[in-house]
Every structure is written in structure tokens, then in C-alpha cells.
Amino acid sequence: MKLKEEFIKLLEEDKDFRYLVAGILGYRDILERLEEHDRKFNEILKKLEEHTRILSEHTKRLEEHDRKFNEILKKLDEHTRIL
């Protein structure tokens, strides 16, 4: 029973040992691919955050342009009435 307990402890605590066992069982490639997918996913999340920030800035700028445009339309309407 001691060997089994040591084996389980190594699996729980030693990442390299886990990969070695997983490789023997044919899972190493799958685990490495999952880690690569996690890395790429995190990169995509960073890009999404940046795009969200840029979109927010553009939205604010568009709102400001819209406000100014409405002011101009109002002034134009006032001048049109005067004429």
C-alpha cells in the first residue's frame, strides 16, 4: 500500500511526474495542447479587453460629436427662422 500512496502523492505534487505518467498513458500531448489553448485563450482575452477599451473611447467620442452636431442643427434652425 505504501507504493500506491507514494505514487498518488507524486501525481498530486509533481507536475513533471504527472506529465511523465500522462505521456506513458498517451495523455501528454492532449495536456500540452490544452495548455497551449489556455495560453492562446488568455491572449484573446487581452485583445478583447483592448478592443473593448477602444470601443468605449470611440463611443464617447461619437456621443460628443453627436451632441455638437445637434447644437449646430439647433443654431441652424434658429438662423433659418430669422431669415
Contacts in CASP RR format, 6 or more apart in sequence:
PFRMAT RR
TARGET T0000
AUTHOR 0000-0000-0000
METHOD contacts of the structure
MODEL  1
MKLKEEFIKLLEEDKDFRYLVAGILGYRDILERLEEHDRKFNEILKKLEE
HTRILSEHTKRLEEHDRKFNEILKKLDEHTRIL
10 17 0 8 1.000
11 17 0 8 1.000
11 18 0 8 1.000
11 21 0 8 1.000
19 28 0 8 1.000
19 31 0 8 1.000
20 28 0 8 1.000
22 28 0 8 1.000
22 30 0 8 1.000
22 31 0 8 1.000
23 29 0 8 1.000
END
